[in-house]
Amino acid sequence: MSDLSSLIADQWQPIDSAPRDGTTCLFYSPGNRSAWNRNAAESHISVDLFSERWPRGMLQYPEAPYTHWMPLPSPPRALDQKGSSNG
């Protein structure tokens, strides 16, 4: 596993620890091969949130619940016209 893959893998946290205040995060579902919805059948990562209004997430498939979450990564730094990063 590459260093980057290992770093990302270490950031996944159990779903029970996900913020419930509407914070947008990455969520992982291992999928459910018996799901009628083919999108829910495969493992997937979604950008979603939990809140009082959406206690199970806005985009989660009920037949393939999320098992892990992680904070969104920082956006990429802006590149100047020569391709080098600013900042």
N, C-alpha and C positions, 0 to 999 in steps of 0.2 A: 504494500500500500504506500502511495506517495506521502510525503510529509503533509501536503495540503489536504489530501483525503483523510489522513489520520487526524489532523487538526479539526476538520469539520465533523468527523465522526465523534470526536470527544465533546463537541458542543451540544449534541442532542440530549435533551432532558426528558424524564418521564412526563407523560401528559398531565398527571395530577399536580405538577408544579407549574403549569402554564398560567400566565397572568389572565385574570378574568375581568380586566378593566377596559377592554376594548383596544388594547395594544396589538398592533399588527405584527405577526410573527410567521415563521415557517413552520408548517405542520407536516408530519409524516404519517402515512397509513400503509401498512403492509398489503392492503387490498384484501379482497375476499373473492376467491375464484368462483364461488357459487352465487355471487351477486347477479341480479338480473341486469343491472346497469354495467355495461362493459367498461366504463371509466372507473368504476369502483372495484372491478375485478383485479386490476393490476396495482402493484405498489405505486404510490405517487406522493409528491410533495406539493403542498398548496400554500399560498399566502392567504392567511385567514386571521380571524380574531374571535375571542370569546368575550362575552359581556352579559349583563343581565338579560338583554333582549335576545342574544344569541348564545345561550349557555352551552351549546354543543358545536359552536362555530357556524358561520354563515354558509360555508361551502362544503362542509363535511357530508359524505354519503353515510346515511344511517347504517347501512349494511357493511360498511368498511370504516369504522371509527379510527380516529387518529390515536397513535400510541406514543408519539414523541413530538417535541417542539424545540425550537431554538430561536433566539432573537434574529431579526433581519441583519444581514451584514451591512457594513457601511457602503454607501454608493462609491463607484470609482471616482478617483480624482480627475479633474478636468485635464485634458491634454492640450498643449499649445499646438500650433500649426506644424511644428517639426516633429511632433509625436512624443515629446518629453512631458512628464507630468509637472504641473504647477503646484507649488506648495511644499 
